[in-house]
C-alpha cells in the first residue's frame, strides 16, 4: 500500500479507536468472536409460491429446533411434551389460542417461559451478546436480555429472574411474551438464509413468501428463471408480463395478481370473454394443484383469459426474436410456421397436426401483428404492473438481496447452470460484440439484469436490456434456464411429445464428473478441495433412485419438488440443506398438508436427514468468510497499535 494512503487509512481507523487501549480491546473482542462456533446456514431452492410449507420448514429449521429440544429437555419432558413444545415455537399465536381455550393458567405460562428462555440461551451460545441483541424483539428486548444472561444459581439473581417473569404474567402480557420468545428461538436457530432461486410461479402465495423474506434478519437470493420473469415483467418487458399472467392463469392463481399485487385484470377478462365467447378453450383450463378458495375467477373464464394472454405472448415473443437475430432462436417463432389451410405447424422441419386452430386475432398474412385491441390491452396491463407498489417493493428486495451467483464459505451458489459445451469448455455468448463465458458471463448478465430495471425509461439503451430479460427466462445459453428450447407452444398445441423436446445443457452431465466440477470451482476462485456447488432448478427424481448428491459430494442439487406440480415426479416435497458447525445435512421432506392440520395434529412434516459431510473439528467463525474479514481487521488494528507505539500517530486520551 502507498505510504500516504496507509497513513490516511490509519488516521480514519484512529477516529474509531483513538487509543492503544481501544485498539487492544477490539483485537481481543474480534479474536474471541473467531473462536465461537460457526452459525447455521439454511438453503432453500425452487419454493414456487408454496408459502405454508416454506413457512413451516423455516420456523422449524427443518428439524433443527426439534433436535435441540431433544438434547436439552430429554431429562425433563416426555417425547409428546417435546413435540408439543416444538409446535408452540413453530406456531406460537395459533397454539396459544388452543391453550387458552383449554385454560392457560399463570403456572403453565411460567413453565413455558422458563423452557423458552433455556432453549434460547442454548441457541444463543454461539453468538456474541451484540449479535443476540440485534435479534431481540423491540418490545421485550431488555427483559429477554436480562433473562438470557442472569445466573440463576445465585439466590438474589434467582429472585430477580422470577420477579421479571411474574411481573410479565401479572401484567397479562404472558402470551405476548411467549410469542416473542418463540420467534426469537426461530431467529437464533438459523444465522443465514440462502434462497437459490425460483420464489415465484405455480404456487399461490409468492407474495407472502416475499413478505417473510423481507422480515428475515439475514437472507440472500440467487436469481432463478422464474424470478427473472417477474423481475422482467416489473421492468416493463411485455412478453414477460404476459408470461407472468399466463402462468398464474394456468395454475389458478389469478387472485395473486389482483389481490396480492393490485394488477387490474378486468380488461383481460372482458377481452377474453368476448373474443373467445364460443370457444371452450379446453387446453387452457387451469391446473388446480390445491383448492384455492380465494380465486373467485370462474374456471371457464380463466381458461379464456389464459388463451388470450398466451396468444398475445407468442406474438410479442416473436417480435422480440425478430428484433434480435443474434439470439439465434428464429426457429421458435411458431406462429409464422402454422399452415392455416392444412391446420398444421412446422417445427424443426417436421409438420405436426395442430390441436387448436381457433385464433380469431391472428392474421395468417402477418401472424405476429397485435390487433388494435390486443395492443391496447397489453399497454393497459403494462401500466398496471408499473404502478403496483407491492410488486415493486418485492422486486426491489429481490434485486438488493440477489445476484446471479454467490460464493459463501467455500460454497458456490447458483440456480441453474454454468453453460458449457459438449467438450467441457464454457459456452460463449456474444453480446454487443463482446464474447462472454464462465464467471465473466454471469458477472455481465448481473449488470444486464440491473440495467433492465434501474435505467431511466428515457435511456435509449434500456429497451435492449429489457428485451434480454426475456432471453434470460428461456434462451438456450441462459445460465438460469439451461435448456436449448422452451416448448411452451408445442405443449399447448401439439400432441406429439417429440415436438416438445427440451435438451439440457451439457453442464448437467459434465458436472457429475470431478474434472469439470473442479474447473467450475476454479473459474469462480474457490479451492477444489472442500468446496461445493449448490444449485436447484432441475427437480431430483428421488422416487426413481436419483441422488441429489453428485460428483462425490461436490455438487448438491436441492430442488426436490417443493412445488406441488413436481411432487409426482420427485416423490418428495422438496429438499433443504443445513450447513452448521458440524458439517452439511441434506433433509428430504414429505408433502405438507396445511398449517391448520399441523397445529391440530401437532405433527411435523416427516423429514429424512442425510449427512453429506461431517467435519473432523467443529467449524468456528474463524474458519468462515466472516472470519477472514475479521482476521484482516485484526491485522489493521495491530498496524494501528504499532503506529501508536512508535509515535507515528498520537493517542487521544
N, C-alpha and C positions, 0 to 999 in steps of 0.2 A: 504494500500500500504506500502511496505517496506520503512523505513525512508531514506535509502541510495538511493533507486530508486526514491523516491519522490523528493529528493534533486537534483538528476541528471536531472529529468524531468523539475523542476523549473528553473534550470540553462539554459536548452535548450530554455525554454519559454522566459527567460530573454534576450536571444540573439535577439529575435524578438521584445520584449517590454522592453527596457533597463532601463526604469524609471517608477516610480509610475504614473506619468502623462500619459505616453504612455499606460499603462495598463488601467487606468481610461478611457481614450479616447476610447479605443477599447470596454470596457464594455458598455459605452454609445452608441457606434455605433451598437453593437450586440443587445442590448436591443431595440433600435429603429427599427432595421430590424424585430425583432419578432412582432412588433406592426403593420407591414404592412399586407394588405390582402394577403391571400394565392394565389399563382399563379395558372393559369388554367392548368389542366392536360387533355390530349386528348387521347382517346383509340380507336384503330382500331384492327380488327381481320379478318383473312381469306381474305386478299386482293387479293391473287391468280393472280398476274400479271396484274390487271386492273389499269394500270398506269394513264390514263386520268381521270377516276372517282376519284381515290385516290388523284391525284394532285389537282383537283378542290375542293374536300372536305377539304384537308389540307390547301389550300390557303384561303378558306372561313371560316375555323374553324367551319364547319357545321352550318353556320349562325351566329356565334358569332360576326363577323365583321359587318354584316348587322344590327344586333341588336344594336351595339354600334353607328353605323351611324344614326339609327333612334333616338336614345337617344340624341345625341349631335347636330344633324342637322335638327331636325324636324321643327325648327322655321325659318330656312334659306334656305331649299331645298325642292322641291316638291318630292313626292313619286317616280316619274320617275327619277328625278335627283339623288336621293339617290341610286336607283338601278344601274344607270349608273356609279356612283362614286364607288360603291362596285365592279362592274366588272372591272373598271380600276385597283383596288387593286388586284383582282384575276389574271388578265391577262394584266399587265402593258405594256409590249412591243407590244403585238398584238393590244391592244386597242389604244395605242398612234399612231400606224401606221394609224388606221382608222381616228383618229382625225387629223393627219397631212394631210391626203388626203382631208379632209373636210375643212382644214385651221385652224391650231393651232397657233393663234397669241400670242404675249407676254402677253397680258392681261389675256387670258384664262389659260396660263401656271401659271401665278401668282396666280390666283384664286385656281387652283388645288393644288399648293404648300401650300398656306395658309390653305386649308382644310386638307391636309395630315398632316401638322405639328400639327394642332389642334387635329386631331384624334390620332396621335402618342403620343402627350402629354398626352391625357386622358388614352390611353392604357398603357403608361409607369408609370402612377401614383402609381401603386402597386409595383414598383421595386425601388431599390436603384439606384443612378446615376452610380455607379460602374457596376451594372448588365446591365443597359441600354447601357453603353459604350461598353460592350463586344458584344452587338448585332448590333452595328452600322457598316455600310459599311466602308471599309478602305479608299475609295476614297473621301468620303464626311463626314467622321466621325466628324471632328472639326466643320464644318458648321452646321450640323444637331444638334449636342450637344448644340451649342450656341442658335439655334432657339428654341429648346425644353425648354431651361431654361431662356430665356430672358423675362423680364416683359414689355409687350407692352403698359401698361398703362402709363409708363414714356416716355415723348416725345423724349428724347435723345435716349433711348433704342429702341423706335419705328423706329426712323430714321436708327439706326444701323441694326435692323431687316430687314427693307425694302432694305437697301443697299446690304445686303448679298444676298437676293433673286434677286434683279436687276442685280447684278454682275454675278450671276449664269446664268440667262437668257441671258444677253448680250454676254456671252462667248459661246453661242449656246449649253450650257450644260443642258438646262431646261428639256428636255425629259429624259436624263440620270438621272438627279437628282430626277425627279418624279418617275422613275422606282425604284430607290434605296429606296425612301420613302415608296413606296408600299410594297416592300419586307420587310422593317423594320416593317410596320404595321402587316404583316403576322407573323413575328417573335415575336412581342410583344403580339399578341393575344393568343399565346399558350406558356406556360412555359416549359412543359414537354410532350413528345410524347411517348406513350406506344403502341407497336405492339405486340398483343397477338397471334402471330403465323401465319404460312402459307402465306409467302410473295410470294412463288414460285408456278409454275404449273398452267395449264389451260389457264390463260390469257396470252397475247402475250409479255408483257414487264416487267417482274420482274427485269430485269437488270436496267431499268430506275428508277424503284421504289428504288432499292438499291442505285443508284447514288443520288437520292433525300434524302434518309435517311442519307447517309454519309455526306451530306452538312447541315443537321439539327443541331441546337445548343444543343439539349438535347433529346436523344432518347434511349430507351431500348427495347429489344426484348425478348419475351418468346417463345422458340422454339416450332414450330408445327411439325407434322409428315412430311409435305411436305418440310419444311426447313431441317429436319433431313435427308431426302432423298438426297437433294442436297449437304448437308454437308458430308454425307457418300460417295457420288459419288466423291466429291473433295478429300476425304481421300483415294480413290482408291478402294472402295468396288464395285466389278464388277456387282453384282446384282443391286445395286442402280444406277450405270452408265447406265445399260440397262433400269432401271425404269424411269430415267430422260428423256432418249431418247424416250422411248415408249410413255410417257405422252405427250411429245412435238409433236410426230408424230400424236397421237390420236386427238389433238386439233389444228392441222395445224400450229404449231409454230416451225418448224424445223429451220426457219431463226434465231430464238432466239439463238440457239446453234451455228450456223455457223457464222452469222454476229455479234451477240451480244457477244459471248464468244470465237469465233475463233476455235470451235470444228470442226475438219475435218470429215465430214460425207460421203465424196466421196467413201471411201472403203465400207461403208454400202450400199450405193445406188447401186454400181456396183455388190456387192454380191447379194443383194435382186433382182435386175433386172434379173440376170442370174438364180438364184435358183428358183424364183417364176415367171419365164417368162410367162408361160401359165396359171397362177393362177390369177383370177380376185381379189382375196383377199377381197371379198365383206364385210366381217365382220370387216375389218380393215381400211375401208375408213375413212379419217379424219372427225371429227365433227367440222365444221366451225361455231363457235359461233358468229363471226363477220368477215366481209370482211378484209382479211389480204393481202393487195396489195404487201407487201414486201416479202411474202413467195412464191418464184418462183418455188417450187417443184411441179411437176405435181401430182394431187391427186392420180392417178393410181400408180405412182412410190412411193409416200408417203405411200400408203396402203401396198405395198410390203415391204418397209423398216420397216413399223410398225409391220408386221407379222414376219419378220426375227428377229428383235430385241426382240420381245415378246417370241418367241420360245427359243432364247438364254437365256433370263431372267429366264424362267421356269426351264431350265437346271441348271443354276448357283444357283438359289434359292434352288433347290433340293439338290445340292451338299453341300450348307451351312447347310441345315437342317440335312443332314446325318452326317456332322462333329460335330453337336451339338445336340445329342439326348435329352439333358437337356432342350432344347426349348420346347419339348413335342408337336410338331406340325407335326409329320411324316405323319399324315393323309392329309396334304396339298401337298404331292409330287404326284400330279395327273398324271404326265407323266408315272409313274410306274403303274398306275391303268387303263390305256387305254387297251381295248381289240381290237387289230388291225384287227382281223378277223370279229368280230361282230360289229365293229365301235361304241363301247360304252365305257363309263368310269364309274368306280365305285366310288361314292362319299358318304362317311359315310355309307357304306353298301348297297347302292342302285345303280342300273345300270341306266344310262341315255344315250340316243342317242346323239352321237357327231354331231355337226353341220358342222364340217370341219374335213376332215381326210387327207388333203394333207400336209404331213410332210416329205419332201424328206431328211431332215437332221437328222431325229430321227431313231435310231436303236432300233426296238422293244425289242431286247435282252438286250440292255443297253441304255435305253432312256435318261439318264442324261449325257451321254458322248458327249462332244463337238466334232464336226468334226475338222479336221486339219484347215480348212478354218475359221470355227467359232472361234477357239482358237486364230488364227492369227488376226481375226477381232476385238475380244474383247480386245486383247492386244494393238492393234493399237488405239482403242477408249480410253482405259485407259491412254495411253501415251498422247493423245491429251488433255484429261481432266487434267492430271497432269501439263501440260505446259501452260495452259490458265492463263495468268497473270490477266486478268479481273475477271475471275471466282474466283481465289484465293484472290484477293483484296476484293471482295464482301464477300466471305465466312469468311475471317479473321475478317471482321467487324461484321458479324453475331455472330461469336464466342466472340469477345471482348466486344460487347454490349448486349450479350444474356445470357440466363440461362434457366433452366427448370422451374423456378418459380420466382416470385418477391413479396416481402412484401413492400408495399409503402402506407403510410398514412392511415393505418387501412384497406387497401385493399390487398387481396391475388390474385395474377395474375398468371394464367397458361392456357395453350392452351386446353388440353383435359380433363383429369380427375385425381383424386387420386384413383387408383384401389382399389375396395372394393369387399367383398364377399356379398352374399345374406343376411347374418345375420348382416351386418353393420360393421364387423371388416375389417381392412385393409388387402387387398390381399398381399400374401407373394410371393417373387421371390427369388429363391436360385441361387446365382451366385458365382462361385469359392468356394463353400462350405459354404458360409455365407448367412443367410436369411435376406432380406431387406423388409421393408414395410413402408407406410406412408411417412413422411418427409425424413426419413433415406434413403428410396429407391430413391427418387428424387435427394437427395444430391449425392448419389453414382453414379447414372446414369449421372449426370452432369460431374463427373470425367471421366466416361467411354467415353462420347462424346468428351471430350478434348483429352484424350489419343489416340483415334482413328485417330485424325488429327495431333496432335503435337508430338507424339512419333516418333523417327527416324525410317526410314524404316528397318534398320538392327536390331531393337529391336525384340527379339523373341516373345514378348507378343503382339506386335502390331496387328497381324492377329486376335487374339481373340477379341480385342476391335473393330476392323474394321468390323468383321463379325456381332458383336452385333448391329451395327448401322442399319443393315437390320432388325433385330428383333424389334428395336425401331420403325421402319417405319410401321411394320404390325403385331407385336407379340401380343398375347392375353392379356398379362399383361403389355403392354407398356402404360405408362400414356399419351403419346401424340397420341396414336391411340384409345384405349378404346373399342375395339370390340374383340369378340372371334374368328373371322375369317376374312380373306380378300379374297373375292370371285372373284379375277381378272380372273383366269382360267375359272370359271363357267360362268361368264358374256360373255366371248368370245365364248365359245364352247357348252354351254348347254342352250336349250330353256326354260326348266322348271325353273321358278324363285325360286322354293322351294330349289333348289340345291345351290342357291347363297345367302342363308340367312346369315346375319351378325348380331349377337346378341350384343346389347350394354352392356357394363359393368354395374353391379348393381348400381354403383355410380350415374348414370343418373336419376334413380328413387329415390334413397335414398337421394340425395342432394336436393330434393324438400321438405324434412322433416327437421324441425328445429333441432331436436335432432342430426342428422347426420351432418348438416351444422356446428353446434357448435363443434362437435367432430373434424372436419377438421380444423376449425379455431384454436382450442386449440392445435392441433397437430403441427401447424405452428407458435405457440406462439403469436397469436392475440387474443384480447378480443372478447368475443362473442357478446357484446353489441356495436353497432356502426360500426362493421366491415362487409366487403362484400367479396364475391368470384366473380371474374370477369374472365370469360373464353369464348371460342369460339368453333370451331371445328364442332359442330353439328348445321346445319342450322335450325333456328327457322321458322317454317311454319306459318307465320303470317296470310296468306290467309285462313288457316284452323282454325284460332282462337287461335293459340298457343301464349303464352305470354313469352317474353324474361325475364321478371322479375319473379323470382321464390322464393319459401321459404320465403314469406312475405317481399321480397325486399333484402334478404341476398345474393341471387345468381343472377347475371346478365349475361345472355348468349348473347353475342353481335355479333354472326355470323348470319347475316340476308340475306346472298346471295349476297355478293359483287361480286362473280364470276358469270358471265352470265350463267354458267352451272347449277346454282341452283335457278335462279330467277323465273323460272316457279313453282318451289316447294314452295318458300318462299312468292312469291307475292310482294316482295320489292327488292331493290338493296343494301341491307346492313344496318347495324346499326353503329353508332358511339356513344361513351359515352363521356360526358363532366363532369369533376369534378372541379367546380370553388369554389370561397369563399362562395357561397350561397347554394351549395349542388350538387346533381347529376342529370344530364339531359341525357335522352336516346333519340337519334334522329334517326328516320327511314327515309330512302331515297328512292325515286323513281329512276328508271334507268336513267343513264347519256347517252345522245345521243352522243355528241362529243365535243371536245374543240372548233372546228370551229363553230359548231352550237350555243354553249353557247355564244361565242363572237358576232356572227352575230345577234342573237336574244336578247342578253343581258338578258338572263334568267338564274336564279339559278336552280340547282337541287331542285325539290319540296321536302321538308322535313317536317316531323311531329315530334314535340318535346313533350316528356313526362317527367314530373318532377318525378323522382324516390324518391328523398329525399331532403327536404329543411330544412336547419339548422335554429335554433331559433336565434342564434347570428352568425354574419358573421365570417367565419373561418379566422384566422390570421396565419402568418408564424410560430408563436409560438405554434400553435396547430398541426403542421406537424412534420414529422420525422426530417426535417432540423432544426425545432425549438428545438427539443430535443437535437440535436447536439450542437446548439448554446447555450442552457442552460448549457450544460456540459462545453463548452468553457468559459462561464461567471464564472462558479464555479472555474475553473482552474485559471482564471485571478484574481479572488478575493483571492484565495490562494496565488498567486504571490504578490498581494498588501500587504497581511499580512507579507510575507517574507521580503518585503522592509521595512515595518514599524517597525518590531521588530529586524531589523539588521541582520536577517538570510542571506539575500543577499544584496550586495552593489549596489546602483544605478549607472548607467553610465550617466553622465551629457553630 
